[in-house]
Amino acid sequence: MKSKKIALHPKHPERICWGCDKYCAADALRCGNGSERTPHPVESFGDDWLEFGLDTASARCADPLEPA
């Protein structure tokens, strides 16, 4: 079963619960995921939420066999 893709920049993220792939209206909450709706990442982290916390230059994994 394939899950739905999340909208990257929704027009009105506050109108939808983003807690599961049903994307219910904020006042419906059919999944019973909680008593409050789950916010879209853009509401928490801003318009550049996709880049939040990503530092590709320092995210390189160290080779465990390479001496330090």
PQR file of N, CA, C, O and H, with PARSE charges and radii, in Angstrom:
ATOM      1  N   MET A   1       0.847  -1.169   0.000 -0.4000 1.5000
ATOM      2  CA  MET A   1       0.000   0.000   0.000 -0.0000 2.0000
ATOM      3  C   MET A   1       0.897   1.239   0.000  0.5500 1.7000
ATOM      4  O   MET A   1       1.794   1.356   0.835 -0.5500 1.4000
ATOM      5  N   LYS A   2       0.668   2.124  -0.896 -0.4000 1.5000
ATOM      6  CA  LYS A   2       1.488   3.306  -1.063 -0.0000 2.0000
ATOM      7  C   LYS A   2       0.843   4.494  -0.353  0.5500 1.7000
ATOM      8  O   LYS A   2      -0.355   4.735  -0.500 -0.5500 1.4000
ATOM      9  H   LYS A   2      -0.061   2.028  -1.574  0.4000 1.0000
ATOM     10  N   SER A   3       1.640   5.233   0.416 -0.4000 1.5000
ATOM     11  CA  SER A   3       1.086   6.398   1.091 -0.0000 2.0000
ATOM     12  C   SER A   3       1.076   7.597   0.148  0.5500 1.7000
ATOM     13  O   SER A   3       1.844   7.659  -0.812 -0.5500 1.4000
ATOM     14  H   SER A   3       2.613   5.037   0.536  0.4000 1.0000
ATOM     15  N   LYS A   4       0.201   8.538   0.438 -0.4000 1.5000
ATOM     16  CA  LYS A   4       0.088   9.737  -0.387 -0.0000 2.0000
ATOM     17  C   LYS A   4       1.286  10.643  -0.146  0.5500 1.7000
ATOM     18  O   LYS A   4       1.877  10.628   0.934 -0.5500 1.4000
ATOM     19  H   LYS A   4      -0.423   8.488   1.218  0.4000 1.0000
ATOM     20  N   LYS A   5       1.641  11.429  -1.153 -0.4000 1.5000
ATOM     21  CA  LYS A   5       2.713  12.400  -0.999 -0.0000 2.0000
ATOM     22  C   LYS A   5       2.166  13.631  -0.296  0.5500 1.7000
ATOM     23  O   LYS A   5       1.033  14.046  -0.541 -0.5500 1.4000
ATOM     24  H   LYS A   5       1.161  11.441  -2.031  0.4000 1.0000
ATOM     25  N   ILE A   6       2.969  14.204   0.568 -0.4000 1.5000
ATOM     26  CA  ILE A   6       2.563  15.407   1.289 -0.0000 2.0000
ATOM     27  C   ILE A   6       2.757  16.620   0.373  0.5500 1.7000
ATOM     28  O   ILE A   6       3.719  16.678  -0.394 -0.5500 1.4000
ATOM     29  H   ILE A   6       3.889  13.867   0.767  0.4000 1.0000
ATOM     30  N   ALA A   7       1.852  17.568   0.459 -0.4000 1.5000
ATOM     31  CA  ALA A   7       1.963  18.799  -0.322 -0.0000 2.0000
ATOM     32  C   ALA A   7       3.140  19.607   0.221  0.5500 1.7000
ATOM     33  O   ALA A   7       3.246  19.812   1.430 -0.5500 1.4000
ATOM     34  H   ALA A   7       1.071  17.520   1.082  0.4000 1.0000
ATOM     35  N   LEU A   8       4.015  20.062  -0.655 -0.4000 1.5000
ATOM     36  CA  LEU A   8       5.199  20.788  -0.216 -0.0000 2.0000
ATOM     37  C   LEU A   8       4.885  22.200   0.265  0.5500 1.7000
ATOM     38  O   LEU A   8       5.444  22.654   1.263 -0.5500 1.4000
ATOM     39  H   LEU A   8       3.930  19.896  -1.638  0.4000 1.0000
ATOM     40  N   HIS A   9       3.996  22.896  -0.437 -0.4000 1.5000
ATOM     41  CA  HIS A   9       3.634  24.264  -0.076 -0.0000 2.0000
ATOM     42  C   HIS A   9       2.116  24.446  -0.228  0.5500 1.7000
ATOM     43  O   HIS A   9       1.656  25.079  -1.179 -0.5500 1.4000
ATOM     44  H   HIS A   9       3.542  22.528  -1.248  0.4000 1.0000
ATOM     45  N   PRO A  10       1.340  23.885   0.719 -0.5600 1.5000
ATOM     46  CA  PRO A  10      -0.119  24.011   0.616  0.2800 2.0000
ATOM     47  C   PRO A  10      -0.574  25.455   0.835  0.5500 1.7000
ATOM     48  O   PRO A  10       0.064  26.212   1.567 -0.5500 1.4000
ATOM     49  N   LYS A  11      -1.689  25.827   0.189 -0.4000 1.5000
ATOM     50  CA  LYS A  11      -2.201  27.195   0.313 -0.0000 2.0000
ATOM     51  C   LYS A  11      -2.733  27.487   1.708  0.5500 1.7000
ATOM     52  O   LYS A  11      -2.480  28.562   2.252 -0.5500 1.4000
ATOM     53  H   LYS A  11      -2.207  25.213  -0.406  0.4000 1.0000
ATOM     54  N   HIS A  12      -3.465  26.545   2.295 -0.4000 1.5000
ATOM     55  CA  HIS A  12      -4.051  26.720   3.627 -0.0000 2.0000
ATOM     56  C   HIS A  12      -3.751  25.484   4.482  0.5500 1.7000
ATOM     57  O   HIS A  12      -4.639  24.658   4.689 -0.5500 1.4000
ATOM     58  H   HIS A  12      -3.670  25.672   1.854  0.4000 1.0000
ATOM     59  N   PRO A  13      -2.528  25.342   4.978 -0.5600 1.5000
ATOM     60  CA  PRO A  13      -2.184  24.140   5.746  0.2800 2.0000
ATOM     61  C   PRO A  13      -2.969  24.008   7.044  0.5500 1.7000
ATOM     62  O   PRO A  13      -3.119  22.907   7.572 -0.5500 1.4000
ATOM     63  N   GLU A  14      -3.469  25.126   7.558 -0.4000 1.5000
ATOM     64  CA  GLU A  14      -4.201  25.094   8.822 -0.0000 2.0000
ATOM     65  C   GLU A  14      -5.578  24.450   8.707  0.5500 1.7000
ATOM     66  O   GLU A  14      -6.208  24.180   9.729 -0.5500 1.4000
ATOM     67  H   GLU A  14      -3.347  26.021   7.128  0.4000 1.0000
ATOM     68  N   ARG A  15      -6.055  24.199   7.506 -0.4000 1.5000
ATOM     69  CA  ARG A  15      -7.375  23.606   7.298 -0.0000 2.0000
ATOM     70  C   ARG A  15      -7.362  22.084   7.289  0.5500 1.7000
ATOM     71  O   ARG A  15      -8.422  21.459   7.256 -0.5500 1.4000
ATOM     72  H   ARG A  15      -5.542  24.418   6.676  0.4000 1.0000
ATOM     73  N   ILE A  16      -6.178  21.478   7.318 -0.4000 1.5000
ATOM     74  CA  ILE A  16      -6.052  20.028   7.172 -0.0000 2.0000
ATOM     75  C   ILE A  16      -5.234  19.454   8.314  0.5500 1.7000
ATOM     76  O   ILE A  16      -4.314  20.104   8.810 -0.5500 1.4000
ATOM     77  H   ILE A  16      -5.316  21.986   7.345  0.4000 1.0000
ATOM     78  N   CYS A  17      -5.562  18.244   8.731 -0.4000 1.5000
ATOM     79  CA  CYS A  17      -4.752  17.499   9.683 -0.0000 2.0000
ATOM     80  C   CYS A  17      -3.760  16.671   8.877  0.5500 1.7000
ATOM     81  O   CYS A  17      -4.166  15.906   8.003 -0.5500 1.4000
ATOM     82  H   CYS A  17      -6.309  17.716   8.328  0.4000 1.0000
ATOM     83  N   TRP A  18      -2.479  16.809   9.153 -0.4000 1.5000
ATOM     84  CA  TRP A  18      -1.428  16.139   8.387 -0.0000 2.0000
ATOM     85  C   TRP A  18      -0.885  14.913   9.119  0.5500 1.7000
ATOM     86  O   TRP A  18       0.214  14.454   8.807 -0.5500 1.4000
ATOM     87  H   TRP A  18      -2.149  17.431   9.864  0.4000 1.0000
ATOM     88  N   GLY A  19      -1.628  14.376  10.082 -0.4000 1.5000
ATOM     89  CA  GLY A  19      -1.146  13.283  10.914 -0.0000 2.0000
ATOM     90  C   GLY A  19      -1.103  11.920  10.253  0.5500 1.7000
ATOM     91  O   GLY A  19      -0.382  11.042  10.726 -0.5500 1.4000
ATOM     92  H   GLY A  19      -2.521  14.750  10.336  0.4000 1.0000
ATOM     93  N   CYS A  20      -1.837  11.713   9.189 -0.4000 1.5000
ATOM     94  CA  CYS A  20      -1.815  10.441   8.467 -0.0000 2.0000
ATOM     95  C   CYS A  20      -2.059  10.733   6.991  0.5500 1.7000
ATOM     96  O   CYS A  20      -2.102  11.896   6.591 -0.5500 1.4000
ATOM     97  H   CYS A  20      -2.423  12.427   8.804  0.4000 1.0000
ATOM     98  N   ASP A  21      -2.217   9.709   6.193 -0.4000 1.5000
ATOM     99  CA  ASP A  21      -2.401   9.948   4.761 -0.0000 2.0000
ATOM    100  C   ASP A  21      -3.866  10.144   4.365  0.5500 1.7000
ATOM    101  O   ASP A  21      -4.189  10.111   3.178 -0.5500 1.4000
ATOM    102  H   ASP A  21      -2.182   8.764   6.518  0.4000 1.0000
ATOM    103  N   LYS A  22      -4.758  10.349   5.345 -0.4000 1.5000
ATOM    104  CA  LYS A  22      -6.160  10.654   5.032 -0.0000 2.0000
ATOM    105  C   LYS A  22      -6.364  12.140   4.787  0.5500 1.7000
ATOM    106  O   LYS A  22      -7.287  12.525   4.069 -0.5500 1.4000
ATOM    107  H   LYS A  22      -4.496  10.375   6.309  0.4000 1.0000
ATOM    108  N   TYR A  23      -5.515  12.986   5.374 -0.4000 1.5000
ATOM    109  CA  TYR A  23      -5.587  14.441   5.232 -0.0000 2.0000
ATOM    110  C   TYR A  23      -7.001  14.961   5.457  0.5500 1.7000
ATOM    111  O   TYR A  23      -7.582  15.607   4.586 -0.5500 1.4000
ATOM    112  H   TYR A  23      -4.765  12.674   5.958  0.4000 1.0000
ATOM    113  N   CYS A  24      -7.549  14.671   6.637 -0.4000 1.5000
ATOM    114  CA  CYS A  24      -8.902  15.088   7.007 -0.0000 2.0000
ATOM    115  C   CYS A  24      -8.974  16.597   7.214  0.5500 1.7000
ATOM    116  O   CYS A  24      -7.962  17.260   7.439 -0.5500 1.4000
ATOM    117  H   CYS A  24      -7.078  14.146   7.345  0.4000 1.0000
ATOM    118  N   ALA A  25     -10.174  17.114   7.134 -0.4000 1.5000
ATOM    119  CA  ALA A  25     -10.393  18.510   7.501 -0.0000 2.0000
ATOM    120  C   ALA A  25     -10.058  18.670   8.979  0.5500 1.7000
ATOM    121  O   ALA A  25     -10.188  17.721   9.752 -0.5500 1.4000
ATOM    122  H   ALA A  25     -10.997  16.576   6.952  0.4000 1.0000
ATOM    123  N   ALA A  26      -9.636  19.846   9.367 -0.4000 1.5000
ATOM    124  CA  ALA A  26      -9.197  20.081  10.741 -0.0000 2.0000
ATOM    125  C   ALA A  26     -10.284  19.792  11.774  0.5500 1.7000
ATOM    126  O   ALA A  26      -9.968  19.521  12.932 -0.5500 1.4000
ATOM    127  H   ALA A  26      -9.531  20.617   8.739  0.4000 1.0000
ATOM    128  N   ASP A  27     -11.539  19.844  11.384 -0.4000 1.5000
ATOM    129  CA  ASP A  27     -12.617  19.565  12.335 -0.0000 2.0000
ATOM    130  C   ASP A  27     -13.184  18.152  12.207  0.5500 1.7000
ATOM    131  O   ASP A  27     -14.141  17.820  12.907 -0.5500 1.4000
ATOM    132  H   ASP A  27     -11.796  20.064  10.443  0.4000 1.0000
ATOM    133  N   ALA A  28     -12.624  17.312  11.337 -0.4000 1.5000
ATOM    134  CA  ALA A  28     -13.129  15.954  11.150 -0.0000 2.0000
ATOM    135  C   ALA A  28     -12.317  14.930  11.942  0.5500 1.7000
ATOM    136  O   ALA A  28     -12.889  14.193  12.744 -0.5500 1.4000
ATOM    137  H   ALA A  28     -11.847  17.582  10.769  0.4000 1.0000
ATOM    138  N   LEU A  29     -11.011  14.865  11.741 -0.4000 1.5000
ATOM    139  CA  LEU A  29     -10.083  13.970  12.457 -0.0000 2.0000
ATOM    140  C   LEU A  29     -10.601  12.532  12.504  0.5500 1.7000
ATOM    141  O   LEU A  29     -10.783  11.973  13.585 -0.5500 1.4000
ATOM    142  H   LEU A  29     -10.546  15.464  11.089  0.4000 1.0000
ATOM    143  N   ARG A  30     -10.838  11.938  11.343 -0.4000 1.5000
ATOM    144  CA  ARG A  30     -11.395  10.590  11.243 -0.0000 2.0000
ATOM    145  C   ARG A  30     -10.471   9.498  11.752  0.5500 1.7000
ATOM    146  O   ARG A  30     -10.954   8.452  12.187 -0.5500 1.4000
ATOM    147  H   ARG A  30     -10.691  12.393  10.465  0.4000 1.0000
ATOM    148  N   CYS A  31      -9.167   9.699  11.715 -0.4000 1.5000
ATOM    149  CA  CYS A  31      -8.250   8.617  12.068 -0.0000 2.0000
ATOM    150  C   CYS A  31      -8.153   8.401  13.573  0.5500 1.7000
ATOM    151  O   CYS A  31      -7.686   7.350  14.010 -0.5500 1.4000
ATOM    152  H   CYS A  31      -8.774  10.549  11.361  0.4000 1.0000
ATOM    153  N   GLY A  32      -8.581   9.364  14.366 -0.4000 1.5000
ATOM    154  CA  GLY A  32      -8.472   9.225  15.812 -0.0000 2.0000
ATOM    155  C   GLY A  32      -7.036   9.330  16.279  0.5500 1.7000
ATOM    156  O   GLY A  32      -6.674   8.790  17.324 -0.5500 1.4000
ATOM    157  H   GLY A  32      -8.960  10.218  14.011  0.4000 1.0000
ATOM    158  N   ASN A  33      -6.211  10.031  15.496 -0.4000 1.5000
ATOM    159  CA  ASN A  33      -4.790  10.164  15.785 -0.0000 2.0000
ATOM    160  C   ASN A  33      -4.537  11.011  17.028  0.5500 1.7000
ATOM    161  O   ASN A  33      -3.405  11.064  17.511 -0.5500 1.4000
ATOM    162  H   ASN A  33      -6.505  10.469  14.647  0.4000 1.0000
ATOM    163  N   GLY A  34      -5.515  11.642  17.531 -0.4000 1.5000
ATOM    164  CA  GLY A  34      -5.376  12.477  18.717 -0.0000 2.0000
ATOM    165  C   GLY A  34      -6.532  13.443  18.806  0.5500 1.7000
ATOM    166  O   GLY A  34      -7.446  13.410  17.983 -0.5500 1.4000
ATOM    167  H   GLY A  34      -6.434  11.599  17.139  0.4000 1.0000
ATOM    168  N   SER A  35      -6.491  14.285  19.785 -0.4000 1.5000
ATOM    169  CA  SER A  35      -7.591  15.231  19.949 -0.0000 2.0000
ATOM    170  C   SER A  35      -7.341  16.524  19.192  0.5500 1.7000
ATOM    171  O   SER A  35      -8.256  17.334  19.041 -0.5500 1.4000
ATOM    172  H   SER A  35      -5.748  14.312  20.454  0.4000 1.0000
ATOM    173  N   GLU A  36      -6.114  16.736  18.712 -0.4000 1.5000
ATOM    174  CA  GLU A  36      -5.781  17.929  17.957 -0.0000 2.0000
ATOM    175  C   GLU A  36      -5.223  17.536  16.605  0.5500 1.7000
ATOM    176  O   GLU A  36      -4.710  16.430  16.433 -0.5500 1.4000
ATOM    177  H   GLU A  36      -5.371  16.078  18.835  0.4000 1.0000
ATOM    178  N   ARG A  37      -5.324  18.439  15.648 -0.4000 1.5000
ATOM    179  CA  ARG A  37      -4.789  18.151  14.329 -0.0000 2.0000
ATOM    180  C   ARG A  37      -3.266  18.234  14.343  0.5500 1.7000
ATOM    181  O   ARG A  37      -2.686  18.975  15.137 -0.5500 1.4000
ATOM    182  H   ARG A  37      -5.741  19.337  15.787  0.4000 1.0000
ATOM    183  N   THR A  38      -2.636  17.488  13.480 -0.4000 1.5000
ATOM    184  CA  THR A  38      -1.193  17.523  13.329 -0.0000 2.0000
ATOM    185  C   THR A  38      -0.855  18.616  12.318  0.5500 1.7000
ATOM    186  O   THR A  38      -1.372  18.595  11.201 -0.5500 1.4000
ATOM    187  H   THR A  38      -3.108  16.886  12.836  0.4000 1.0000
ATOM    188  N   PRO A  39       0.002  19.574  12.687 -0.5600 1.5000
ATOM    189  CA  PRO A  39       0.317  20.661  11.761  0.2800 2.0000
ATOM    190  C   PRO A  39       1.232  20.209  10.629  0.5500 1.7000
ATOM    191  O   PRO A  39       1.983  19.243  10.767 -0.5500 1.4000
ATOM    192  N   HIS A  40       1.159  20.913   9.525 -0.4000 1.5000
ATOM    193  CA  HIS A  40       2.058  20.686   8.394 -0.0000 2.0000
ATOM    194  C   HIS A  40       3.436  21.236   8.789  0.5500 1.7000
ATOM    195  O   HIS A  40       3.505  22.207   9.542 -0.5500 1.4000
ATOM    196  H   HIS A  40       0.549  21.698   9.413  0.4000 1.0000
ATOM    197  N   PRO A  41       4.524  20.648   8.305 -0.5600 1.5000
ATOM    198  CA  PRO A  41       5.859  21.157   8.649  0.2800 2.0000
ATOM    199  C   PRO A  41       6.072  22.631   8.317  0.5500 1.7000
ATOM    200  O   PRO A  41       6.847  23.307   8.994 -0.5500 1.4000
ATOM    201  N   VAL A  42       5.398  23.140   7.287 -0.4000 1.5000
ATOM    202  CA  VAL A  42       5.553  24.549   6.933 -0.0000 2.0000
ATOM    203  C   VAL A  42       5.040  25.461   8.052  0.5500 1.7000
ATOM    204  O   VAL A  42       5.500  26.595   8.190 -0.5500 1.4000
ATOM    205  H   VAL A  42       4.769  22.592   6.737  0.4000 1.0000
ATOM    206  N   GLU A  43       4.091  24.968   8.848 -0.4000 1.5000
ATOM    207  CA  GLU A  43       3.572  25.755   9.966 -0.0000 2.0000
ATOM    208  C   GLU A  43       4.575  25.835  11.107  0.5500 1.7000
ATOM    209  O   GLU A  43       4.609  26.831  11.829 -0.5500 1.4000
ATOM    210  H   GLU A  43       3.718  24.047   8.737  0.4000 1.0000
ATOM    211  N   SER A  44       5.380  24.815  11.277 -0.4000 1.5000
ATOM    212  CA  SER A  44       6.362  24.786  12.358 -0.0000 2.0000
ATOM    213  C   SER A  44       7.707  25.378  11.959  0.5500 1.7000
ATOM    214  O   SER A  44       8.344  26.074  12.750 -0.5500 1.4000
ATOM    215  H   SER A  44       5.352  24.006  10.690  0.4000 1.0000
ATOM    216  N   PHE A  45       8.137  25.102  10.731 -0.4000 1.5000
ATOM    217  CA  PHE A  45       9.498  25.449  10.322 -0.0000 2.0000
ATOM    218  C   PHE A  45       9.580  26.531   9.263  0.5500 1.7000
ATOM    219  O   PHE A  45      10.683  26.965   8.929 -0.5500 1.4000
ATOM    220  H   PHE A  45       7.619  24.537  10.088  0.4000 1.0000
ATOM    221  N   GLY A  46       8.457  26.986   8.719 -0.4000 1.5000
ATOM    222  CA  GLY A  46       8.460  28.034   7.711 -0.0000 2.0000
ATOM    223  C   GLY A  46       8.526  27.485   6.291  0.5500 1.7000
ATOM    224  O   GLY A  46       8.522  26.273   6.073 -0.5500 1.4000
ATOM    225  H   GLY A  46       7.561  26.634   8.989  0.4000 1.0000
ATOM    226  N   ASP A  47       8.587  28.406   5.329 -0.4000 1.5000
ATOM    227  CA  ASP A  47       8.549  28.016   3.926 -0.0000 2.0000
ATOM    228  C   ASP A  47       9.753  27.188   3.485  0.5500 1.7000
ATOM    229  O   ASP A  47       9.651  26.431   2.520 -0.5500 1.4000
ATOM    230  H   ASP A  47       8.591  29.390   5.506  0.4000 1.0000
ATOM    231  N   ASP A  48      10.872  27.312   4.157 -0.4000 1.5000
ATOM    232  CA  ASP A  48      12.056  26.529   3.792 -0.0000 2.0000
ATOM    233  C   ASP A  48      12.183  25.261   4.649  0.5500 1.7000
ATOM    234  O   ASP A  48      13.290  24.830   4.971 -0.5500 1.4000
ATOM    235  H   ASP A  48      10.955  27.927   4.941  0.4000 1.0000
ATOM    236  N   TRP A  49      11.047  24.677   5.011 -0.4000 1.5000
ATOM    237  CA  TRP A  49      11.042  23.514   5.901 -0.0000 2.0000
ATOM    238  C   TRP A  49      11.770  22.310   5.327  0.5500 1.7000
ATOM    239  O   TRP A  49      12.240  21.468   6.092 -0.5500 1.4000
ATOM    240  H   TRP A  49      10.148  25.027   4.750  0.4000 1.0000
ATOM    241  N   LEU A  50      11.878  22.198   4.017 -0.4000 1.5000
ATOM    242  CA  LEU A  50      12.578  21.058   3.428 -0.0000 2.0000
ATOM    243  C   LEU A  50      14.069  21.099   3.717  0.5500 1.7000
ATOM    244  O   LEU A  50      14.710  20.051   3.787 -0.5500 1.4000
ATOM    245  H   LEU A  50      11.496  22.882   3.396  0.4000 1.0000
ATOM    246  N   GLU A  51      14.632  22.284   3.884 -0.4000 1.5000
ATOM    247  CA  GLU A  51      16.051  22.428   4.157 -0.0000 2.0000
ATOM    248  C   GLU A  51      16.353  22.491   5.643  0.5500 1.7000
ATOM    249  O   GLU A  51      17.521  22.548   6.028 -0.5500 1.4000
ATOM    250  H   GLU A  51      14.111  23.136   3.827  0.4000 1.0000
ATOM    251  N   PHE A  52      15.335  22.484   6.483 -0.4000 1.5000
ATOM    252  CA  PHE A  52      15.524  22.629   7.922 -0.0000 2.0000
ATOM    253  C   PHE A  52      16.388  21.492   8.476  0.5500 1.7000
ATOM    254  O   PHE A  52      16.047  20.316   8.349 -0.5500 1.4000
ATOM    255  H   PHE A  52      14.386  22.438   6.170  0.4000 1.0000
ATOM    256  N   GLY A  53      17.489  21.862   9.080 -0.4000 1.5000
ATOM    257  CA  GLY A  53      18.352  20.877   9.724 -0.0000 2.0000
ATOM    258  C   GLY A  53      19.246  20.098   8.784  0.5500 1.7000
ATOM    259  O   GLY A  53      19.972  19.211   9.233 -0.5500 1.4000
ATOM    260  H   GLY A  53      17.766  22.817   9.183  0.4000 1.0000
ATOM    261  N   LEU A  54      19.219  20.398   7.495 -0.4000 1.5000
ATOM    262  CA  LEU A  54      20.064  19.669   6.556 -0.0000 2.0000
ATOM    263  C   LEU A  54      21.321  20.465   6.256  0.5500 1.7000
ATOM    264  O   LEU A  54      21.258  21.567   5.711 -0.5500 1.4000
ATOM    265  H   LEU A  54      18.630  21.118   7.130  0.4000 1.0000
ATOM    266  N   ASP A  55      22.423  19.914   6.604 -0.4000 1.5000
ATOM    267  CA  ASP A  55      23.704  20.508   6.266 -0.0000 2.0000
ATOM    268  C   ASP A  55      24.473  19.417   5.543  0.5500 1.7000
ATOM    269  O   ASP A  55      25.179  18.630   6.173 -0.5500 1.4000
ATOM    270  H   ASP A  55      22.474  19.019   7.046  0.4000 1.0000
ATOM    271  N   THR A  56      24.340  19.365   4.236 -0.4000 1.5000
ATOM    272  CA  THR A  56      24.888  18.259   3.463 -0.0000 2.0000
ATOM    273  C   THR A  56      26.398  18.179   3.534  0.5500 1.7000
ATOM    274  O   THR A  56      26.958  17.094   3.372 -0.5500 1.4000
ATOM    275  H   THR A  56      23.766  20.004   3.724  0.4000 1.0000
ATOM    276  N   ALA A  57      27.073  19.283   3.768 -0.4000 1.5000
ATOM    277  CA  ALA A  57      28.535  19.248   3.855 -0.0000 2.0000
ATOM    278  C   ALA A  57      28.992  18.509   5.111  0.5500 1.7000
ATOM    279  O   ALA A  57      29.982  17.779   5.067 -0.5500 1.4000
ATOM    280  H   ALA A  57      26.618  20.165   3.900  0.4000 1.0000
ATOM    281  N   SER A  58      28.291  18.684   6.222 -0.4000 1.5000
ATOM    282  CA  SER A  58      28.702  18.019   7.461 -0.0000 2.0000
ATOM    283  C   SER A  58      27.934  16.725   7.707  0.5500 1.7000
ATOM    284  O   SER A  58      28.204  16.032   8.688 -0.5500 1.4000
ATOM    285  H   SER A  58      27.486  19.277   6.257  0.4000 1.0000
ATOM    286  N   ALA A  59      26.996  16.389   6.848 -0.4000 1.5000
ATOM    287  CA  ALA A  59      26.200  15.177   7.047 -0.0000 2.0000
ATOM    288  C   ALA A  59      26.863  13.937   6.448  0.5500 1.7000
ATOM    289  O   ALA A  59      26.267  12.860   6.433 -0.5500 1.4000
ATOM    290  H   ALA A  59      26.776  16.952   6.051  0.4000 1.0000
ATOM    291  N   ARG A  60      28.090  14.086   5.956 -0.4000 1.5000
ATOM    292  CA  ARG A  60      28.811  12.962   5.362 -0.0000 2.0000
ATOM    293  C   ARG A  60      29.099  11.932   6.445  0.5500 1.7000
ATOM    294  O   ARG A  60      29.578  12.277   7.526 -0.5500 1.4000
ATOM    295  H   ARG A  60      28.575  14.961   5.968  0.4000 1.0000
ATOM    296  N   CYS A  61      28.812  10.687   6.160 -0.4000 1.5000
ATOM    297  CA  CYS A  61      29.065   9.614   7.113 -0.0000 2.0000
ATOM    298  C   CYS A  61      30.560   9.273   7.111  0.5500 1.7000
ATOM    299  O   CYS A  61      31.189   9.156   6.059 -0.5500 1.4000
ATOM    300  H   CYS A  61      28.424  10.407   5.282  0.4000 1.0000
ATOM    301  N   ALA A  62      31.088   9.123   8.279 -0.4000 1.5000
ATOM    302  CA  ALA A  62      32.498   8.755   8.392 -0.0000 2.0000
ATOM    303  C   ALA A  62      32.658   7.264   8.092  0.5500 1.7000
ATOM    304  O   ALA A  62      31.802   6.452   8.445 -0.5500 1.4000
ATOM    305  H   ALA A  62      30.578   9.218   9.134  0.4000 1.0000
ATOM    306  N   ASP A  63      33.749   6.923   7.448 -0.4000 1.5000
ATOM    307  CA  ASP A  63      34.053   5.527   7.173 -0.0000 2.0000
ATOM    308  C   ASP A  63      34.607   4.905   8.452  0.5500 1.7000
ATOM    309  O   ASP A  63      35.644   5.350   8.943 -0.5500 1.4000
ATOM    310  H   ASP A  63      34.444   7.582   7.161  0.4000 1.0000
ATOM    311  N   PRO A  64      33.944   3.889   9.003 -0.5600 1.5000
ATOM    312  CA  PRO A  64      34.390   3.320  10.281  0.2800 2.0000
ATOM    313  C   PRO A  64      35.755   2.640  10.167  0.5500 1.7000
ATOM    314  O   PRO A  64      36.416   2.443  11.186 -0.5500 1.4000
ATOM    315  N   LEU A  65      36.198   2.276   8.961 -0.4000 1.5000
ATOM    316  CA  LEU A  65      37.484   1.619   8.792 -0.0000 2.0000
ATOM    317  C   LEU A  65      38.618   2.608   8.555  0.5500 1.7000
ATOM    318  O   LEU A  65      39.788   2.227   8.591 -0.5500 1.4000
ATOM    319  H   LEU A  65      35.661   2.436   8.133  0.4000 1.0000
ATOM    320  N   GLU A  66      38.283   3.876   8.314 -0.4000 1.5000
ATOM    321  CA  GLU A  66      39.294   4.890   8.070 -0.0000 2.0000
ATOM    322  C   GLU A  66      39.799   5.438   9.391  0.5500 1.7000
ATOM    323  O   GLU A  66      38.999   5.807  10.250 -0.5500 1.4000
ATOM    324  H   GLU A  66      37.333   4.185   8.284  0.4000 1.0000
ATOM    325  N   PRO A  67      41.127   5.499   9.572 -0.5600 1.5000
ATOM    326  CA  PRO A  67      41.654   6.021  10.847  0.2800 2.0000
ATOM    327  C   PRO A  67      41.340   7.504  11.012  0.5500 1.7000
ATOM    328  O   PRO A  67      41.309   8.252  10.035 -0.5500 1.4000
ATOM    329  N   ALA A  68      41.113   7.912  12.221 -0.4000 1.5000
ATOM    330  CA  ALA A  68      40.740   9.308  12.496 -0.0000 2.0000
ATOM    331  C   ALA A  68      41.922  10.233  12.486  0.5500 1.7000
ATOM    332  O   ALA A  68      41.767  11.435  12.701 -0.5500 1.4000
ATOM    333  H   ALA A  68      41.138   7.304  13.015  0.4000 1.0000
TER
END
